Amino acid sequence: MNQPRRPDPEPLKTNDTLTFLVGTALWAIALVVLLVIRPVHTWSIWTCVVGIGLGLFGVYYVRRRDSRRR
């Protein structure tokens, strides 16, 4: 009844820095669009600002992690 467990697959090789940069660029584009249309409430603008900040922190973190692995 019990089948043997299959081995775990190998981890995928990804470019984490590029992923964070693309996400940060999308938040920046959303911020520019919101600044052009001038929304009534400012929470959406601050959401984009926080997204950009977290994206930049992610780029810093991933580059630091990768440099320590080498």
N, C-alpha and C positions, 0 to 999 in steps of 0.2 A: 504494500500500500504506500509506504513512504518512499518517494522518489528522491534520489540524491540531489542535493542543492547544486544548481548551476553556478559556475564561477561568475563573479562580478565583472561587468564590462570595463574595459579600460576607460579612463577619463578622457573627455574630448579636449582637444587642443583648441583653445580660444584666444582671441586677442581682447583681453579685458579692458585695456586702455582705450581701444577704439570703441568698444561698447559704451563706456562711460562718456567719451567725447561726443558720440552721436546723440546720446540721451541729453547731455548738457546743451548741445546745439539745438535740439528740439525745444527744450525749455526756453532757450534764448529767443527762438523764433516766436514761440507763444507769447513771451513777454513783449516783444516788439508789436505784435498784432494787437495785444491788449492796450498798449500805450497809444496806438493809433486810433482804436475805436473808443477809448475812454469809458470804461464801464462805470456804472453808478457806485458799486461797492468795490473797495480796494483789496478784498481778500484774495481775489484771483491773481492780482499783480504780485502780492506777497507770496502766494503759492509758487509762482514762477521763479521769484527771487530765491526762495528756499530750495527749489529744485536745482537751480544753477549752482547754488552754494554746495549742496550735497553732491552734485556731479563733480565739481572741482575737487572736493575732498576725496571722492572715490578715485579720481585720477591720481591724486597724490598718494593715496593708500596703496593702490595697485602697483604703481611704479616703485614705491618703497619696498613693498613685499617682493616684487620681482628682483630688485637689486640685492636683497638679502638672500634670495635663493641661489644666486650665482656664486 
